[in-house]
Every structure is written in structure tokens, then in C-alpha cells.
Amino acid sequence: MSGPGAEDDIPLGERKTVTDFCYLLDKSKQLFNGLRDLPQYGHKQWQSYFGRTFDVYTKLWKFQQQHRQVLDNRYGLKRWQIGEVASKIGQLYYHYYLRTSETSYLNEAFSFYSAIRQRSYYSQVNKEDRPELVVKKLRYYARYIVVCLLLNKMDLVKDLVKELSDEIEDYTHRFNTEDQLEWNLVLQEVAAFVEADPVMVLNDDNTVVITSNRLQEGGVPQLEQGMIVGQLTLADALIIGNCTNQVKFSELTIDMFRMLQALEREPVNLAAQMNKPGTLETTEKPAKRENPHKYLLYKPTFSQLYTFLSASFKELPANSVLLIYLSATGVFPTGRSDYEGPYDFGGVLTNNNRDVLNGETVHKRNQAHKEMHCLHPGDLYPFTRKPLFIVVDSSNSMAYKNFTNLFGQPLVCLLSPTSYPKSMQDQSQRGSLFTLFLYNPLMAFLYICGLSSMRRGLWDKSQEYLRKVYRDVGQLLTRSRSIDQAFLQFYGDEFLRLLLIRFVFCSATLRLHKMFRESRSFPETYPQLPKEDTVESPLVQKHILELAAMLDVQNLFFDSTLDDY
């Protein structure tokens, strides 16, 4: 609408179309920006706001489709502006996934991000002399890559990384920017995520097989008829990460990323038959929640962590479980005291205070005061009033062996080894071995055996054998007469059942492996598992040795019983 009197030449209907579009566009931006102010914790405060935002974007998207010609001619609508709307809808789906844990929303985010690339909505951005538009394009690529990583679309990730690299090079060449190092770091972080898995599964033509590590149908042993276990359900999970030596991307460390996937089922596409923007119904909701709700906390301060814990505790439904996963640097005791309570064994550091890191070690062994961002076992005592399942992957995980169950509710802690053989430590930036066992036990098994690749046929055969191992481990757990009832109370939930079974497999494997000789190299639990019935069971040992024989690595394991220890 340019030139004197041009507006008078526009038919009234077309002018109203432009006015309505501008209103929807402004309203959508206002609502989207308001999402930042919503609390990230709790379930109820944000639901209605997200619903309103979805509704406006649905109307905006359909409106620009129905009136594209008028908007092109009278408003001067550009393709990158359409791409910006599609990108915002993709972000909405992604953030809705983060808040609901419904993996189906990842597919919806992917649909919109994919359409932006296929339809080249951002192709003309580079011709405009506006660096802020190019940054929008780069951020779109970064968000698209995160969604593809979560959906295991690794081949596409590699293509996107190449395109992003070219875009960054063009951006930094054309504009004198200060953020070149920042974008190059993004590329390095993505590359590290792509290469994080220590073992490649190969087809006969040497192409890489992409394997999913989400819970699949038949992936966990079924409960036997007459088996007495608890009726608890995993409802909430706090996934907390602060490993300074680990690669991170988009506020996720490798360990956080793995635990996130381990606690999810395979996604179902809400609109599989509608894979183009504009035909998606952006307000559609799944009929039921299949996954536990998860909070992802990267380097939270103590106050942030406690706020999320309190909100989750408050809203935990009856007969439900809160899981806390801690992947963080260990904070060790400041010294011996006459009375050793739940704050005297150290804990894990959830946030790196800058004052602490400048020239000082995070361990703070010789200081009189305790580190304020250390999460001690005692900090979690108030939350043991409800069923609590804790996984600690840290160099001071054993601090949580000194837990006390004050309220008689089900309570279990799975604790990582605190020391690994030197050859294992070299790969710690790729994630912890303990979490790898909980995420993909076969890959972890191959890794400690020095295998970096495997043919698909043998991989599938090994996975099928592991299912037999899982079934037998499950029977050992439920039939043990000396096992603490807390383990059985959690066993009824599929996710927790799988974590418990994988933990036993991990612990039994490391105890038999010749490289793991120190007791600090073995995981532990609170309360203690009856070792003779589980991690040192002759039946489990026999299975591990048979798996090693299948892979031709039996020489790496002790082939007798625990008399060698």
C-alpha cells in the first residue's frame, strides 16, 4: 500500500483482510512473547495460556493460506514472514512437548520445521541487508536440529548441520558480527552429539543403522500372573545436569538427553496423514498421557531446583512416583565430624558458582562452609513423604548411600560408580558409562569390550538375547525373599522396571569384567540389593558370559564365580 491515495484504491474487503491479518499477527506475537513469563513448573498455570496461543496461531496460519494473493499484493507478505509463523508454531509444539512429555508433539514440530525447509521460506533472507533476519534463519536451523536429534533422524541432522555451517559462513562473511564464535560453538556441540554413541550399527553395505532407545512394545518384561508388585506409576521426573566436562547442546548434556529418551515411549504422529502445514489441527491433544512429565534443569541454582521439586511434589497424584535424576560433579565432605548426618557426606553440584570456579576446585575439600548449590541427601528428605526414585550419576554418588527413609514411603536410590578405569575416563565428555547402561545396555556392553561397530544381524541377535536376560533378572528381583519391598513397589511401573533390570545387568557386567577391579567401580543402591540374588547371581553371570561368547569377547570376563574377587 504505497503512493498517494493508494489506500483509497483498495477494495474495502481487501483492506479488511490486511487489517485482520495485522491484528492476528500482532496478537500472536504478543501471546508468544508472553510464554517466557509463564512458570515452567507445575501443570495447571500454563495450560490455558498455551491453548489461547495455539488457537491464534491456528487462525493466523489458515488466514494467510486463504488470503495469500491479497496479502502478497496489498500487504507485501514475504516468504520469510510465512516461514517465521511456521517456525513459531514449530516452537510452540516443541515447548508443549517439553511441558507435557507427549512425544507426538515432536512430530508436529518436525512437520512445520520440515515444511519451512522444503518450501524454502527463508531462501530470500540472505538477499536482504538485515543481519537480524539471517539470525532468525540460523536459530530456526538450530531448533530444527534439536527436534531431529530427539526423533533420531540422524541422517537429516547431518544434512542440516552442513546447511547451517554454510549459512554461518555466509553470515559471518557478509556482516561484521560479534557472534561468530558462538555459532561455531553450536556447530561443534551438534557434531559432538551426533558422534556421542560409542558404537555404530552397520548394514551389510556399511550404512549406519539408526536405533531408537525409547521404550517400545515388548521392550520390557511383562508382569507374571500372580506376581505381587506395587501399583505405583511414574508421574514426574526431574532430569538435572551439570557435568562440566560433558558436551551440551541447547541446554541438554549427553546424559540428560539419554535419560530423557529412556523415560519415553516411541512417539505416535497425531496427524500422520496430514504432513503439511495448514492441514494440521494445531490444538489437537492426545487422548491420554503415555509418558511421565519431565522437567529438564541444566545447571539449576539450589532455589530453582527446590522450586521445581516443591511444585512437582505438590501436584504428584495419588499412587504416583517422583523420579529425580542427577548427573553432576561431586562435592565431597569438608572433613570428619563427631556426628555425620545427611549434610556431612557431600553431594552433587547442580550449579557452578563463578566465585567458586575462579582459581578454586569445585570439591572445596578444605573449606569450612558447605557449597550452597550442592544438593545433599538431606535436602531431599522432605520429599520422601511420597514415593521417591532417585538416580545419581556422579563422582560422589555414594553420599546418597547414607539416606534415611524417615516416612516409610517407597524409596530407592540407584548410584553410579565413583571411579572408572582410565581407558573409560577418556570418553567421559561423551557421557557417563552408568547412564549409557540405563539408556542402551547393549551399546554400553560393547563399549566396555572395546567394540566400536557391529553388523545389524548380530546386533539384533544380541538384543533378542538381552530380552531373555531381562526376563530372568526380573524373576530374580520379584522372587527374592530378602529384597527390600521398595524395589517391588516400584516394579509395577514399566519405566522403573526397566531401569531396575538394566541396573542389575550393568552392575553384574562390571563385576565380571576384568578391567573393573575396584569396589568404587561398581554401582550401588539404597537400600541394598541382596547381591547373591541379583548382581552376583550365577544365572545372571552365566547370561553375561554367553553374551560375551556371542560377541567373541569372553576373554575380557572372569569365567568362574565370584571366588576370583
Secondary structure as GFF3:
##gff-version 3
##sequence-region A 1 565
A	DSSP	three_ten_helix	6	9	.	.	.	ID=ss1
A	DSSP	alpha_helix	12	34	.	.	.	ID=ss2
A	DSSP	three_ten_helix	35	37	.	.	.	ID=ss3
A	DSSP	alpha_helix	47	66	.	.	.	ID=ss4
A	DSSP	alpha_helix	68	70	.	.	.	ID=ss5
A	DSSP	pi_helix	71	75	.	.	.	ID=ss6
A	DSSP	alpha_helix	79	100	.	.	.	ID=ss7
A	DSSP	alpha_helix	104	118	.	.	.	ID=ss8
A	DSSP	three_ten_helix	125	127	.	.	.	ID=ss9
A	DSSP	alpha_helix	131	150	.	.	.	ID=ss10
A	DSSP	alpha_helix	154	174	.	.	.	ID=ss11
A	DSSP	alpha_helix	180	194	.	.	.	ID=ss12
A	DSSP	beta_strand	200	202	.	.	.	ID=ss13
A	DSSP	beta_strand	233	242	.	.	.	ID=ss14
A	DSSP	beta_strand	248	249	.	.	.	ID=ss15
A	DSSP	beta_strand	252	253	.	.	.	ID=ss16
A	DSSP	alpha_helix	254	262	.	.	.	ID=ss17
A	DSSP	beta_strand	293	298	.	.	.	ID=ss18
A	DSSP	alpha_helix	302	315	.	.	.	ID=ss19
A	DSSP	beta_strand	320	331	.	.	.	ID=ss20
A	DSSP	beta_strand	347	349	.	.	.	ID=ss21
A	DSSP	alpha_helix	354	357	.	.	.	ID=ss22
A	DSSP	beta_strand	374	375	.	.	.	ID=ss23
A	DSSP	three_ten_helix	377	385	.	.	.	ID=ss24
A	DSSP	beta_strand	388	393	.	.	.	ID=ss25
A	DSSP	three_ten_helix	397	402	.	.	.	ID=ss26
A	DSSP	beta_strand	411	415	.	.	.	ID=ss27
A	DSSP	alpha_helix	422	425	.	.	.	ID=ss28
A	DSSP	three_ten_helix	428	430	.	.	.	ID=ss29
A	DSSP	alpha_helix	433	439	.	.	.	ID=ss30
A	DSSP	alpha_helix	441	448	.	.	.	ID=ss31
A	DSSP	beta_strand	453	455	.	.	.	ID=ss32
A	DSSP	alpha_helix	456	479	.	.	.	ID=ss33
A	DSSP	alpha_helix	485	490	.	.	.	ID=ss34
A	DSSP	alpha_helix	494	512	.	.	.	ID=ss35
A	DSSP	three_ten_helix	519	521	.	.	.	ID=ss36
A	DSSP	beta_strand	524	526	.	.	.	ID=ss37
A	DSSP	three_ten_helix	531	533	.	.	.	ID=ss38
A	DSSP	alpha_helix	538	550	.	.	.	ID=ss39
A	DSSP	three_ten_helix	554	556	.	.	.	ID=ss40
A	DSSP	three_ten_helix	562	564	.	.	.	ID=ss41
###
